[in-house]
Amino acid sequence: MTSSSAGLGPLPVIAVIGNPNTGKSTLFNSLTGLRQKTANYPGVTVERHTGTLRTQQGELTLVDLPGTYSLAARSPDEMLAIDVLLGHVFDLPRPRAILAVADATNLRRNLFLTTQLTDLGIPVVLALNMSDLAARKRIDIDCEQLGELLGIRVVPVVATSGDHTEALVAALREATRTATPQRTALLPDVELAAKSLWEKHDQAGGQLTPYEVERALIDAGGVAENRFAEATDSALIAELHDLRSRLSAGSSLASIEAKARYDLINSVVARVESRAPVPPSLDERIDRVTSHPVIGPLLFVLLMATIFQAVFAWSGPLMDTIDGIAGNLGEWVSNALPPGAVASLLVDGVIAGVGSVVIFLPQILILFAFIIFLEDSGYMPRAAFMMDRAMRSCGLSGQSFIPMLSSFACAVPGILATRVIPDERDRLATILAAPFMTCSARLPVYALLIGAFVPARTFAGGLVNLQGLVLLGLYLLGIAGGIATAFVLKRLALKGPTPAFLIELPPYRLPNLRSLLTKLLARAKVFLVRAGTVIFTVAVVIWALAYFPRPAELAAPFDAQRAGLSAEAGPAVEAAAADIDAAEAAAYLEQSWLGRMGQTLQPAFSPLGWDWKVTAAVIASFPAREVVIAVLGTIYAVGDAEANESTLSMRLQNSLHADGDPVFTLPMVLGLLVFYAFCLQCGATVAVIARETNSWRWPVVAWAYMTGVGYLGALLCYQLL
C-alpha cells in the first residue's frame, strides 16, 4: 500500500469511473482490498480514494472517481473527475488507462459515458458488472464484438462475488501498455472547429487541452465554458459563441452530439445484445412493497427502529470489554507511578478522556454496518425515491435525501454530496439542513446519557428496548429540525420552484462481505484516528486546565483533617479519608482554570439546569461535539478521588449541585439531549459550509440559528418538565 501521495508517481495510475449504482465502489474494494488510502484532493475538500492493485507483473494505482452519467461537467465533482482524467491534478499523474464500470443490464445508458471516455485518447477497459443478473434477466451480450466495435477491451464481471476479476486485472495490465486508441468521429465539423479554436488559444499562451476547448464549445453554460472564459480573451470567447451558433443551426450542440452518440450506441447495442422475455422479477415484487405509499414509509421507520434497537442491544458486551480494559489500564498506571501530575495526566487525562470516547466504537460500527448494508443492497435509492413526496412538502426534492442521509455518518460528506443538486437554492437549503441530521459524533453523547439515565426496559417480549426508542426519537428530532429549516428557507430567503427528481433504481443484491468490511474498517479508522488526535489533544488540554493551578495553601485544611484521623485503621477511618480526598480533589478542580471558566459562564446556562462542570464541558466541545465525553471524563476523573472505581455514567449520576440536589435530573438530561440534537458543534462542518457557499455569512447564520434552537429546546425541556 502506498503511504503518501508522492508515492503514487512511480506506479501506473488507472482511473475507475462509471454511472452511479453500477457497483463501481464494490469493484474498487474487491480489486484493492485493504490496500486503500483516503485523502483530499489538493485545494478542495473532496475526498480522493486510491488503492493498490497487485498483479504478477507489478502494482497499479487505482483512483476511484465520483460517479457520473457523462463528461459534460455541470458540477464540481464531475469537473474534478475530468481533471483527473486529463492529468490536471497536482501530485497525481495522468491515468495510463481507464476502468469504466457499467451495469450489464443497462448497456445502452451506460455506453454514453463509455463512448465519451474513448474520446480522451486513453486506453479503456469496460467492466460489465452484474453480468450474473443480466444472465438471470436473459440478457446476452457479445463482449468480444462489443469490444471490437468500440475499440476497447470488454470483460464481464460480478463485483459482489469477485467472478472474472482475474481476466479484468490482466486486461488492465495490458491496457497500461497499449498505444493511444483511435477516436470515433461523431461530429467531424465540430471537432475541426474546436481544434482550430484550441490552436488559437494555445498560440495565445492558454493552458487548456484540445478536449477542454471542445467541451467548452459543445456544453453551453457548463463548467468547461466557464473555464475557457477565465483562461482566454474576449475575442476567442466571441469566436466560440459564433462557432456554436453556426454549427448548431439554431439547435443545441449538446443535443446534436447526444443524438449522434446515441445513434452510434443504438447501432452497437442492436448488434451485440439480445433479450428474451422474462416473467416479473423478484425485484419488481419487492418494489411493490418498498415503494408502496403507505407500507413503504412504515417499513423505512421499522428498519430504522430495528437498527437503533440493535445499537444498544448488541453493543453491551463489547462496550463492557473496552471499559474494563480502560479501567484496568488506568489502575495499573496509577499503581505503577507515584502520585502527581504525570500520573494524573496519564490516568485522568489520556486514559479517562480518550477511553471514554473509544468505548462507543461498537455502537458506531453497528450503526454503520446496517447503513452500509442498506446502501449496497440497493434499498437506499428506493428510500430516496419514496421520500421524494415528503421532501417536496418542505420545498426540496428526493435529490436532497441522499446528501441528508449521508449526514447521518458525518455532515461534511453530506454537504459535499449536495454538489449533485443542480438548483442553487435547493443546494443551499440542503446544506443548511444537513447538520441537523444525527451524525456519528452525536451518538457517543446520546449513548452516554441514555445509558445512564433512561431505564433499560423492554416491551413486546424483549423485542422493543426503551433506550432504543429514545435514540430513534432523537434521530427523528434531528430530521424534523432539518426539514423545518428547509421549509422556512424555501418559503422565505430561498423561495423558488422545486425541481423534478429522477433517480435510477439499481437491482437488489446481496452486499459483498469484503466490500462491507472494507468500508466498515475505514469508518473505524476515521473514528480511532480522530480519537487519537483531536480528542487526545483536547483531553490533555482539558486535563491541564482542570489540574492547574494547584496552590499549596489549598491543601493545608485537608492535611489537618487527615492528621486528625485516628491512627488505627478501620472501615470508618478509611471512609473518612476517602471523603477528605474527594473533597480536596473537588476543591482543586473548582479553583482550576477550567473551574473558573465554567463558573464565569455558568449563569448563562443555569436556566437549563447545568452546573459549571457541564457548562465548561459543553463550551469546550464546540469545535467537535463528541469531545464533550472526553471533557466530562477528564473533569469527573480529576475532581473525583475515587474515579477509577466507577464508570463515567455512575459519576454523572452521583454529581450534585452545591445545595445537594442532583445535577443530572431527567428534565436536565432531556434538555441536554435536545441541545446536542440541534446545536452546531463541529468546526469542520462550519468550515465546509463556508467553502461550499464561498461565504462566511451562511455558516455564521447556521451556527447562530442552530445554537439558538438548541438552547431554546433545552430551556423548554428543563423549565416545563
MARVOKOL-780233 format. One record per residue (C-alpha): y, z, x. Coordinates in steps of 0.1 Angstrom, whole numbers, plus 5000, padded with zeros to 4 digits. Layout:
N
YZX/...
END
This chain:
721
500050005000/503449915013/505650225018/509050065018/511049775005/511349655041/507649635043/507449365017/508749095041/505649015061/503348985031/503448665008/505148754976/503748644942/505848684911/504048794879/505748674847/504848604811/505848644775/505848994760/502549124747/500348884768/498749174788/500849094819/501249464830/497549524823/496549234846/499049354872/497549704871/494049554873/494849354904/496849624922/495249944910/496950244926/498550044953/501850024935/505450124941/508350164917/511950144929/515150004916/516449654924/519449674948/522649734929/521149774894/519250044875/516449814865/513049924879/511149704902/507349734901/505449604932/501849624941/499549514969/496649284961/493949294987/491948984994/489348885020/492048675037/494648945037/497149125014/499548984989/502549154973/502749124936/506149174918/505949244880/508949074864/510349164829/508648984800/510548684788/510048384765/511948134786/514148094817/517248024796/518748364806/520648544778/520148904791/520449084824/516749134826/516048764822/518648674848/517048934872/513648754867/515348424877/517048584907/513648704920/512148354914/515048194933/514948434961/518348584954/517248954955/518049134987/515049265007/512649054987/511548714999/511348414975/507948414959/505348194976/503648144943/503948244906/501348414885/502048314849/500248514823/499648354789/497848454757/494948214753/495148254715/498848134715/498647854741/501447634725/504047904725/503148044760/503247704776/507047674770/507747934798/504947794819/506347444819/509747584828/508247764858/506847434871/510447314874/511147574901/509247404929/506947694934/503147674930/502047824897/498747984887/498248024850/496048314839/494848254804/494448614793/492448734763/490048444767/487348664751/489548704720/490148324719/486348264720/485948504691/488548304672/486647994680/489447854702/488147634730/490447544759/489547294787/491147484815/490347224841/492046944822/494947174813/495547234850/495446864858/497946774831/500347044842/499747014879/498747384883/495647594886/494447754853/492048054853/490748224821/490748604825/490248924805/492649174819/491249474800/487749424815/488649254848/486448944840/487148644862/489748824883/487848714915/488548354906/492148444899/492548614932/491048314950/493448084931/496448294941/495548304977/495147924977/498447884959/500348064987/499147775010/499847494986/502747254990/505647234966/504347084933/505746764917/508146834889/507646674855/510746474845/511646574809/515346464808/516046234838/519646174828/520346544826/518646614859/520546344877/523846464863/523046824873/522146714908/525446524912/527346834899/525547054923/526346834953/530046864945/529647234941/527747254974/530347054992/533047294979/531147584995/529347704965/526147914968/524347824936/521047644937/520447304920/518247474894/521047724885/523547444881/521147254858/520647564837/524447614835/524747264822/521947294796/522347654784/525847664769/527248024769/524348164789/524248374820/523848074842/527047914829/528948234834/527848244870/528847884875/532247964862/532648254886/531448054916/533447734913/536847594904/538347484872/537847114880/534047144882/534047364851/535847094832/533346834846/530447044834/531847054799/532446684800/528946604812/527446834785/529446664758/528446314769/524746394774/524346584742/526046324720/527246584695/524046784696/522947064719/521347004753/519347324749/517847184716/517246844732/515447004761/513447234739/512246934718/511346734749/509447024763/507547094730/506746724728/505046754762/503347074752/502046934719/500546634736/498846864762/497547114737/496146824715/494046714744/492847044758/492547284728/490147274698/489947524670/487247584645/487747764611/487248134612/486848394585/489548664581/489548874613/489349244617/492949244629/494149094596/492149354576/493649644598/497149494594/496849514556/496649894561/499049954590/501749714576/501449844540/504949954528/503650294517/500450354537/501850224570/504650484574/502350764562/499850654588/502550654615/503651004607/500051114606/499450964641/502551144655/501451474639/497951434654/499551384688/501651694686/498751904674/496751784705/499651864728/499252234720/495552244711/494252074742/496652184769/496052554768/493152594793/494952364818/498252544815/496452874819/494852744851/498152634866/499852954855/497053154872/497352954904/501153014905/500753384897/498153434924/500153234949/503253444942/501253764945/499753654978/503153554993/504653884980/501954084997/502053885029/505753915035/507954225038/510454285010/513654105015/515553775010/512853545024/510053695002/512353684971/513353314979/509653204980/508353414952/511353434928/513053114937/510452854946/507152964930/508753124898/511252844894/509252524902/505952674889/507452754855/508152384851/504952234866/502952444841/503952194814/502451894832/499251894810/501251874778/503351594791/500351394802/498551444769/501651314751/501951014773/498250934772/498550894734/501750684736/500350454763/497150414743/499050314712/501250074732/498249904750/496249884718/498849664701/499949924675/503449984687/504849634680/503449674644/505250014642/508449834652/507949574625/507149834600/510250044609/512549744606/513249824569/514050184577/516250084607/518249844586/519250134563/521250274592/522649934603/520149854630/517149624631/513549674643/514649534676/516249874683/512950054676/511249984709/514150104731/514450414709/510650464712/510850424750/513450704749/510650944739/509550914775/513050904790/516350794777/517150604809/514450324804/515150334767/518850254773/517849984798/515449834772/518449774749/519249464771/516849264749/519249324719/521549014717/524249164695/526649384715/527449614686/523749684678/523149734715/525849994719/524850174687/521250184700/522450314735/524350604718/521450684695/518750674722/519551004739/518751184706/515051094709/513051384723/512351284759/509751444782/512351664798/512851844764/509051904760/508852194785/511752374768/510152324734/506752424747/508052744762/510052864732/507452754706/504652904726/506453234730/508053284695/506153064670/502853224659/499753024668/498553004632/496252734619/495752584585/493252344568/490252494586/491952484620/492952124618/496752194615/498552414640/501852574631/503152524667/502352154665/504152134632/507352284647/507152044676/506851754652/509851884633/511851884664/510951534672/511851434636/515151624640/515951414671/515151094653/517351204623/520151274647/519850924663/519650744630/522650934616/524650844647/523750474644/524550494607/528050634613/528750394642/527650084624/529950164594/532950274615/533550184651/530749924654/530849764620/529149424617/526149244602/522549344611/520749064629/517348934618/514349084636/511448864649/508549004668/505148874678/502249094668/499649104696/495949134687/494449474685/492449554716/490849854733/493149954762/491849924797/490950264810/492050184846/495450054834/495950354812/495150594841/497450404864/500350434840/499550804834/499350884871/502750704875/504250934849/502751244866/504151134899/507651094885/507451444869/506051604901/508551434923/511351554900/509851904901/509551884939/513151764945/515751814917/514152114902/513152264935/516752234947/518252374916/515752664917/516752754952/520452734944/520052944913/518053194933/520853224958/523453264931/521253524914/520353714946/523653734963/525853934969/523954254974/526454524980/524954824998/526855084976/524954954946/521655084959/522855434965/522355584930/518955424927/517855564961/519055904949/516955874917/513855784938/514456074961/514456304931/511056194920/508056424926/506256374959/502956394940/501656064929/500656014893/501055774863/504255934852/505855914886/504655554891/506155464857/509455634865/509555454899/508955114882/511755184857/514155264886/513054944904/513654734873/517054894866/518054834902/516954464901/518854414868/522054584883/521954354913/521454044890/524354154868/526654184899/525453854914/527453524914/525253394887/525653704866/529453694869/529553324859/527353394829/529353694818/532653494821/531253214799/529253424776/531953494749/531953124741/528253134733/527953484718/528253334683/524953164690/523253494699/523053414736/523453674763/524953604797/521453514811/520753244786/524353124789/524053084826/520652914824/521952664798/525152584817/523052534849/520752294831/523452044820/522551804849/518951794838/517751984808/514252074820/515852274848/516552554823/512952654826/513252694863/516552874859/515153124834/512153174856/514353254885/516753474866/514053684850/512053704882/514953824903/516054064876/512654204868/510954414894/507554364876/508053984873/504753904889/502854104863/504053904833/504553544823/507953394816/507153394779/506553774780/509753834800/511753644774/510053834745/511054164762/514654064770/517254294754/520954304748/522954594762/522654764728/518854744730/518454464704/516154174714/517853864727/515253614716/515153664679/513753394657/517153274644/518453264680/515353074692/515552824664/519252774672/518452724709/515752464700/518252274678/520852294706/518352124730/517251874704/520851744701/522751824733/523151564761/521951744792/521051464815/523251344843/521151034848/521550934811/525250974813/525450754844/523250484829/525350474797/528450424819/526750154839/525449964808/528749984789/530849924820/533050214810/533150594811/534650604776/531250584758/529350834780/532151084776/532151034738/528351064737/528351384758/531151554738/529651444705/526051544712/527151874728/529351954698/526551874673/524152084693/526552384694/527252354657/523452334649/522752644669/525652824654/524452744618/520852844626/521853184641/524553274616/522853164584/519353284593/
END
